[in-house]
């Protein structure tokens, strides 16, 4: 299966609201755990999902846009986003 098709199948297995564990996602999609994990890494890199431990959820359009803007903006932003929480940067960062 192509990576794009795999990623789409994994993405569609994540509920629109709420979250799902990786184990349950493997069961829902029927895809082997290693392939699901690789797909989740790509989807997170593409700013489509957020994974916290064993739990996965979809990012909203707004979250995805903010993450994208932060990633592609100069490093002089006065804040960072960590695990969905906006934090002010310290003076030494």
C-alpha positions in Angstrom: 0.0 0.0 0.0 1.3 3.5 -0.9 2.1 5.8 2.1 -0.6 8.2 1.0 -3.2 5.5 1.0 -2.0 4.2 4.4 -2.0 7.7 5.9 -5.5 8.4 4.6 -6.8 5.1 6.1 -5.2 5.9 9.4 -6.4 9.5 9.4 -10.0 8.3 8.6 -9.8 5.9 11.6 -9.3 8.8 14.1 -12.7 10.1 15.4 -13.6 13.7 14.4 -14.2 14.6 18.0 -12.3 13.1 20.9 -9.3 10.9 20.7 -8.4 7.2 20.2 -5.5 5.1 21.5 -2.9 3.8 19.0 -4.0 0.2 20.0 -7.6 0.9 19.2 -6.6 2.6 15.9 -4.7 -0.5 14.9 -7.8 -2.5 15.6 -10.1 -0.1 13.7 -7.9 0.1 10.6 -6.7 -3.5 10.6 -3.2 -2.2 9.7 -0.1 -3.6 11.4 1.2 -1.5 14.4 4.5 -0.5 12.8 2.8 0.9 9.7 0.3 2.8 11.9 3.1 4.3 14.0 5.0 5.4 10.9 1.8 6.9 9.5 1.0 8.8 12.7 4.5 10.2 12.7 4.0 11.5 9.1 0.5 12.9 10.0 1.9 14.7 13.0 4.7 16.2 10.9 2.1 17.3 8.3 0.3 19.1 11.2 -2.9 17.1 10.8 -2.9 15.2 14.2 -1.5 15.5 17.7 -0.2 12.5 19.5 0.2 12.6 23.3 1.6 9.3 24.6 -0.7 6.5 23.3 -3.6 8.9 22.5 -4.2 10.5 19.1 -6.6 13.2 18.1 -7.2 15.3 15.0 -6.0 18.9 15.0 -8.7 21.5 14.2 -8.1 23.7 11.1 -7.3 26.6 13.5 -4.8 24.5 15.5 -3.2 23.3 12.2 -2.9 26.9 10.9 -1.3 28.2 14.1 1.1 25.4 14.2 2.0 25.9 10.5 2.5 29.7 11.0 4.7 29.1 14.1 6.8 26.5 12.2 7.4 28.7 9.3 7.8 32.0 11.1 11.2 33.4 12.3 12.4 32.1 15.6 11.8 35.5 17.2 8.2 34.7 18.2 7.6 35.5 21.9 5.8 32.1 22.4 6.0 28.4 21.7 3.3 25.8 21.4 4.1 22.6 23.4 1.5 19.8 23.4 -1.3 22.2 22.4 -0.4 24.7 25.1 0.8 28.2 24.2 3.7 29.2 26.5 5.7 32.4 26.6 9.4 32.0 25.8 11.9 32.5 28.6 14.5 35.1 28.2 17.2 32.5 27.6 15.4 30.6 24.8 
